[in-house]
């Protein structure tokens, strides 16, 4: 079993989580787990977008190389229509 901890939140926050969990048919613990994963994934995607924007702005040549590599990879993975 994983380690557990407690978290103090205002009663209104607890009640909103409980209501949302009930609508979804899950426990509050499961809802918090799901939401925390979504928030972590979103943060990683935002970080990647910032880094890509920084590359685009700071090194146009490297940005073009990145795009070309993506196109090459995509062309290599697309199955021909007649196959």
C-alpha positions in Angstrom: 0.0 0.0 0.0 1.3 3.5 -0.8 2.0 6.1 1.9 -0.9 8.3 2.7 -1.0 11.8 4.0 -3.7 14.3 5.0 -4.4 17.6 3.3 -6.3 20.4 5.0 -8.6 22.3 2.6 -11.6 24.5 3.3 -14.9 22.6 3.7 -16.2 24.2 0.5 -13.3 22.7 -1.5 -13.8 19.3 0.1 -17.5 19.5 -0.8 -16.8 20.4 -4.4 -14.5 17.5 -4.8 -17.0 15.2 -3.2 -19.8 16.4 -5.5 -17.6 16.1 -8.6 -16.4 12.6 -7.5 -20.0 11.5 -7.0 -21.1 12.7 -10.4 -18.2 10.8 -12.0 -18.9 7.7 -9.9 -15.5 7.6 -8.3 -14.0 8.2 -4.9 -12.5 11.6 -3.9 -9.1 9.8 -3.7 -9.5 8.5 -7.3 -10.7 11.9 -8.5 -7.7 13.7 -6.9 -5.3 11.1 -8.4 -6.8 11.6 -11.9 -6.8 15.4 -11.6 -3.2 15.5 -10.3 -2.0 13.4 -13.2 -3.9 15.7 -15.6 -2.3 18.8 -14.0 1.2 17.2 -14.2 0.7 16.3 -17.9 -0.5 19.8 -18.7 2.5 21.3 -16.9 4.8 19.1 -19.0 3.1 20.1 -22.2 3.2 23.8 -21.3 7.0 23.4 -20.6 7.5 21.7 -23.9 5.6 24.5 -25.7 7.7 27.2 -24.0 10.9 25.3 -24.9 9.8 25.0 -28.6 8.9 28.6 -28.7 12.2 29.5 -27.3 14.0 27.4 -29.9 11.9 28.9 -32.6 12.8 32.4 -31.5 16.5 31.9 -30.6 17.7 29.5 -33.3 15.7 29.5 -36.5 18.1 27.0 -38.1 17.6 24.5 -35.3 13.9 25.1 -35.5 13.8 24.3 -39.2 15.9 21.2 -38.5 13.4 20.1 -35.9 10.5 20.6 -38.3 12.3 18.7 -41.1 13.1 15.8 -38.8 9.4 15.6 -37.8 8.4 15.6 -41.4 10.9 12.8 -42.2 9.7 10.8 -39.3 6.0 11.2 -40.3 6.7 10.3 -43.9 8.5 7.2 -42.7 5.6 6.1 -40.6 2.7 6.8 -42.9 1.5 3.7 -44.8 0.8 4.2 -48.5 -2.9 4.3 -49.3 -2.7 1.4 -51.8 -1.0 -0.9 -49.3 
